[in-house]
Amino acid sequence: MHLTYRWQATLVIALGLLMAVLDITIVSVVLPQITTALHAQYQTSTWIGTGYLHASAAVIPIIGYLSDRIGSKTIFLLALGIFTLGSALCAFAPSVPALIAFRIFQGIGGGALLPVGMAIIFRMFDPTERAGAIALLMIPVLLGPAFGPTLGGYLATIASWNAIFLINLPIGVIAFLLALLVLQ
C-alpha cells in the first residue's frame, strides 16, 4: 500500500508529536531519582516538569505568526531540532538548575510542534477529509501522557534517569530527517 504525500506527512508530524507529548509525563516518576542523583531538594526538582509545561504553553501564541512568516516546514524542523537538542542537554545536565533550564529549552521545541503540526494538517486536507487526519494526529497526543510514566519508570529501572532523555535522540533524529525529506 502506497501512502499519498498528505498521509506520509501526517505520520511524520505524529512521530514528532509523540515525543513532545510523552515528555510531559515521562519525568514525573523519575523525579526522586533525579533529585537524589543531582543532590537537590525535591521542591526544586519539581520545576523540571513545570518548566517544560510553562515553556510549551508560552510558545503556542507566537507559533502561528512565525509559521506564516517563515514557513510551516521550517518551524516544524526548528521545533524538532530544539526539542532533540534539548533532550541531549537534559540527559547530560550536571545539576537540577541546569536540567530545569534545559527542560525549558526542550519545552519551547515541544510546545511548538502541536500548533505547527495542526496548521500543516489544516492546509493539506480539505474540511471533509480533515477529521481522519486529525484523528491520526491525536493518537500520540492521547497515548503519550498515558505511556510516559510507564516508559519513564522502565527506562530509569533498566538504565538511569538520563535514559528518559536519551531515548528522544534517535527518534528525534529520525523524525527530523523524515520531516526534512517528506514535508514540502
Summary of the structure (lengths in Angstrom):
residues: 184
radius of gyration: 16.5
end to end distance: 21.4
largest distance: 54.3
contacts: 641
relative contact order: 0.22
helix: 83%
strand: 0%
